[in-house]
Amino acid sequence: MGFVDDAELYLDRNANVIQVRSASHWGYGDLGVNRQPIETIRAKFNEVLNT
């Protein structure tokens, strides 16, 4: 539908994790739509780390 979403990634070196926050610009929820691009990013990180 063309809605804009925000994604924020934070590298926590002490915990050895990447924290992720994703949110919709409009409305009160996204019906889980924000999860798909984040899962794609996660899969790409896993590809790079496992090669």
N, C-alpha and C positions, 0 to 999 in steps of 0.2 A: 504493500500500500504506500510505500515511500516515506514512512515515518523515520525520523532520525533518532538514533540511539547513541549513548555514550558508553565507552569502555575504558576502564582504567586498570593498568597493570603495575604492580609494585614488586620489585625484586627484593626479597628479604634474605639477605646473604647469611645472616646469623641462623635463621631457621632452614636455610637452603630450599626455599619455596618461592613461587611467584603467586602473589595474592591478586585476585581478579574481582573487579566490581563492574557490573553492567547495569544500565538503567535506561528507561525510556524518557524521552523529552516530554511527551504528552501523555495525559491520562494517568491512571492509577496502576496499571499493570500492562504486561505485554503478552500475556497468555503463553509464556515460555519461549517467545520468538527470539529474545536476546541470547538464549543459550546456544543456538546453532552456530553463530559466528565464533563464539568463545570456544566451543568444542572443536571447531576447525583450527583455531590458533593452537589449542592444546595438542591436537594431533600433529601439527607441523613441528612444534617444540619437541615432541616425542620422537619424530622422525630424525631430527637433527641430533638429538642427544643419543640416540641408539645406533648411529652410524659410525 
